[in-house]
Amino acid sequence: MLIRLLYASRSVEPVTPAMIDSILASSRRHNPELGITGILCHSGDIFMQVLEGGRAPVNELYNSIVRDARHKDVTILQCVEISERRFASWTMGQANLAKVNASTLLKYSAKPMLDPYAVSGRVAMALLEELIATAQIIGRAG
């Protein structure tokens, strides 16, 4: 059974390009063997990530993220059973929402900034769908 889990978290430390690169490199190295795909969105100290895959591997990965001292305010925004992956093209794609057109963000929230804590999981997924449709997700496939 496949699931899609969308969560948000805040970084305890200031987010740097090197930190993002490290997260993505680790995800791209380990996710294929776990059968996990997804995307990581970030802006400022906030992360929003989608994990897709089997129920057990996704839950295990999410639980390790919750226990990771580098994160705080880890919150599930949406978790659903799915019949097919939406993010199958990425072992871990990424979107830096600080570089996304403000009008795109404003379309989905009260302010033109990433605040997944202030929107529903459905709205957060709609934003991600738009980022895919407008080719704003970057990263290596498979």
Steps between C-alpha positions, in 0.01 A plus 500: 500500500628843399458811713579868459605685813534879500657662803649831608786575737726782610876481508663549838811644331515768230441337161795521264548381141743238635229367734251469213763327284574255782131416552446448128816290458401274789144465368617423148745242633258316732150549358535273194574193715200586720271560202435857615448795266401858571592863513644741755387863505677753714497869578671665792500253788189312380496168320204332334561151368299235320598136542341232282551127524399195696329562832774348716802672334326839495398467865852393600655795316248745643562370853875546456435860389285562809783370722766705317616780731557727199120534457231652718125553460474188281135482393314266267298707254354208307539123485297305245495162332569540128455282194796655320789732574483866404868564569645185342742701286710605799698301754484840667421808294521845649344842480647808663183698562700815566560497122139431397295787366321660796169496313514120488537481877235767555256292296509236777550700819427826676856626446747442214719265706520134594303434818369144483382533861240757388340301215329166467677193366278521191612857431866410557465214249336737249805727528729203435291398199541851359875489558512177297278642225718811471828301506624655825602168653863421432706191564607172357253234398498147635 
